[in-house]
Amino acid sequence: MADIRVRVGQQSAIKVVSSLAGEVGGTLGNLSDVNVTNAQNGMLLVYNEITGKWEGTLELTPGNTQNLEINGGNFWWQVS
């Protein structure tokens, strides 16, 4: 897709055209790789490698394997 340049005031910008073709809104449950049934307050999505889907659960480590590794990434800041 070619860049479409527009000018708003004194600023140049790239206009991004949506590929949703008019669709607005939706739910997580309508996505093909998400399985959320009987949603409850406090649920979160956990990826199930066997089914290849994100599943709604109240447990961070559902099933028999109770291993949990959280990597929050690396962050830095500079004080000037």
C-alpha positions in Angstrom: 0.0 0.0 0.0 1.4 3.4 -0.9 1.8 6.1 1.7 -0.9 8.7 1.6 0.4 12.0 2.8 -2.0 14.6 4.3 -1.4 18.0 5.8 -3.3 19.0 8.9 -2.3 22.6 9.8 1.4 22.9 9.5 2.2 19.2 10.2 2.7 16.5 7.5 1.4 13.0 8.5 0.9 9.5 7.0 -2.8 8.6 6.7 -3.4 4.9 7.8 -6.3 3.2 6.1 -8.1 0.6 8.2 -8.1 -3.0 6.9 -11.3 -3.8 8.9 -13.5 -2.6 6.0 -16.0 -0.9 8.2 -16.1 -3.4 11.1 -16.3 -1.7 14.4 -16.1 -3.3 17.9 -16.3 -7.0 18.6 -15.5 -9.3 21.5 -12.5 -11.5 22.4 -14.8 -14.5 22.4 -15.5 -14.0 18.7 -11.8 -14.4 17.8 -10.8 -17.8 16.4 -7.9 -18.3 18.7 -9.7 -17.4 22.0 -11.9 -19.7 24.1 -13.8 -17.9 26.7 -16.9 -19.6 28.1 -18.8 -18.7 31.3 -16.7 -15.5 31.7 -16.4 -14.3 35.3 -14.9 -11.3 37.1 -11.2 -11.7 37.6 -10.6 -14.0 34.6 -7.5 -13.6 32.5 -6.3 -15.2 29.3 -3.7 -18.0 29.4 -2.2 -19.5 26.2 -2.8 -23.3 25.8 0.0 -24.7 23.6 -1.9 -27.9 23.0 -5.1 -26.3 21.7 -3.3 -23.3 20.2 -5.8 -21.0 21.8 -6.0 -18.4 24.5 -8.3 -19.6 27.3 -10.2 -17.7 29.9 -9.2 -18.9 33.4 -9.1 -17.9 37.0 -5.7 -19.7 37.5 -2.4 -18.4 36.1 -1.1 -22.0 35.8 -4.1 -24.2 34.9 -3.7 -28.0 34.6 -1.2 -30.3 36.1 2.0 -28.3 35.3 2.3 -25.6 37.9 5.3 -23.8 36.5 5.1 -20.0 36.0 7.8 -17.8 34.5 7.1 -14.1 34.2 9.6 -11.9 32.2 8.8 -8.3 32.5 11.5 -7.2 30.1 14.3 -4.7 30.6 13.7 -1.1 31.3 15.9 1.9 31.8 15.6 5.6 32.1 17.9 8.5 31.9 17.7 11.5 34.3 19.0 14.7 32.7 
